[in-house]
């Protein structure tokens, strides 16, 4: 089974705006400086995005904007300790799942 085009498009778009420093939900936040210096912060952002993203039975993304908001709120709170994420994260949103094996299974 392959990931849907909808998922691929949502991930690609999020990755573009995150890595270009132009994500509209992070205006005024200098987060590009974290790349390379604090990779765990960026890793957590992508984990939240992937954990929160929901797909229907056809693989259509249902909540891309909400998943981006939850992910970017983490980064905003990381960069600005005065910012409070509301509602607070649940454990499942923050979970870092195991990486794939070093060798492909197929």
N, C-alpha and C positions, 0 to 999 in steps of 0.2 A: 504494500500500500504506500502511496506517495502522499505527501502533504498537498493540500488543495492549492489551486492558483490564488484563491482568496487569501489563504494564510500566507503564502509566499509574498503576495503583494503587500499585505499588512506589515509583515516583518521587514521587507525591503524598504518600505516607506519610512517606518520608524527608525531603522538603522541609518538611512540617509540623513534624516533631520537630526538625529543624535550626533552623528559623526561630522556633520557640517557645521554644527554649532548654531543652527537656525531653527531649532524646535520652538514653535510659537508658545508652548506651555512653559518654556524656560526663559522667556524674555528677561533680560537684566541679570541673569545668572551666568557667571563665567565658569562653565563646566568643562569646556574643552581642555583646560589645564589638567584635569584629572586623568585624561587618557595618557597612559604610560607611567604616570606617577602613582596613581591610586586605582589600579585596575579592578580591585574588589568592589569599589563603588559602582563602576560601570557594569560589572558582572551582575551585581544585585539588581540594577535597573532592568537589564534584559531578562533576568529570572522572574521578576515581578510581572513584566509585560507578558511573558510566555505563560506564567501560572494563571493570570487573570483572564487572558484571552479565551473567548468561548466560540465554539463552532457549532453549527447545526449538523444534522445528519448527512448533509451533502457537502460538508466542509466549508460552508459559507461563514465568514467571520461575522459575529453578531455584535460585538462590543469593542471595536478597535479604539474608539475615542476614550472610552472608560479605561481600557487597559493602558493606554498611553498616559492618561491622567494619574493613575495609581503609580506607574513607573516614574514619571517625571516628578511627582510629589516627593518620592523618596529622594531623588537627586536634589531637589530644591531644599529639602530639610537637611540633607547632608552638607550642602554649601551654606545654608543660612539656618543656624541652630534655633533661631527665633520662630521659624516656620513650623507649624504643627500640622501633621497629616491628619485629616478628618474624613472619614472615621479612621481610627488607628488600624494599622495592619493586623490581619489575622496571621497566624503562623503559616498556614498553607500558602499565603501570598508571597512570603519571604523565603520559602524553602528552596534550597539549592540542591537540585537532583544530581544523581551520579552521572559522570561523563560516560560517553560510549567507550567501548573497548578500543585499544590502540590499533587493532587490526579489524578490518571490515568482516562482517559475518558471512557475506556472500562472495 
